[in-house]
Amino acid sequence: MPSLKEIKGRIASVDSTRKITSAMKMVSSAKLRKAQAHVEQFLPYQKQLMDILGRYLSADIVDFSSPLAENREVKRVAIVAVSSNSSFCGAFNSNVIRLLWETIQKYHALKYEIEVYPVGKKIEEAVAKFIIPVEKKGSYISLMDKPNYEGARDLADGLVTDFLSKKIDKVALIYNHFKSMGIQIPTDESFLPVVLPKNENKTASATDYIVEPDRKTLLDTLLPKSLRAKIYAVILDSAAAEQAARTVAMQIATDNAGDLMDELTLQYNKQRQQAITSELLDIIGGSEALK
């Protein structure tokens, strides 16, 4: 049985940990609000861009094909996997690492060559430990430290260039989608080849658009923009999911520390009361012996 001094030391240690986790929860909550604001500011742009493409491509007058939408025999696959740079966010990283591993196993069984673009320190460390051979392409830790459009644009442009030059035949995105504070969904999405958006409501959208300079130039410009926007949106989404997961994890840790402190305090009080009772019995026994 631990001594009173040991229990008191444990109480102080748990209390210190609770203060740290409580502070981390507040910091993560502030970062989550900021990340959500970035998502809310960017998503209308991405949605409007996709709506423009959808309405235009669904018009009867448009007969458009793009090398970015070419479906060809797959020999080499690129996977963009997004994680966090730090821990203390529950199962956030382990979920996306597990999904990446399952995806790599699936592609490996199909005899595809695989290259991984790790966005985040944790996914980069995990890829280095995989027993299935994969080629790690670059390091994008800074993109998760501070998500920025320029970095996402460079990553998207590199993938597009490799796809057009047929160095890769397919690109997949793996990340955690932010659904709510307590729910982050591991997601596997196709990035390339592009699935050209279509608007089913042709009655409203089949319009003879006046386009300058011409239709092909417009769509050749909008499609890469939509791909850049997609990469940036995924990084923002994952950043928001990370902060939500960390906020919940730190709240749970703080609550657990509080429960443990209550148990230790009860144990301390019981042992202290027992020690006092024993001392009283010794005093009473000694006084009775002197009579």
Secondary structure, 3 states (H helix, E strand, C coil): CCCHHHHHHHHHHHHHHHHHHHHHHHHHHHHHHHHHHHHHHHHHHHHHHHHHHHHHHCCCCCCCCCHHHCCCCCCEEEEEEECCCCCCCCCHHHHHHHHHHHHHHHHHHCCCEEEEEEECHHHHHHHHHCCCCCEECCCCHHHHHCCCHHHHHHHHHHHHHHHHCCCCCEEEEEEEEEEECCEEEEEEEEEECCCCCCCCCHHHHCCCCCCCCCHHHHHHHHHHHHHHHHHHHHHHHHHHHHHHHHHHHHHHHHHHHHHHHHHHHHHHHHHHHHHHHHHHHHHHHHHHHHC
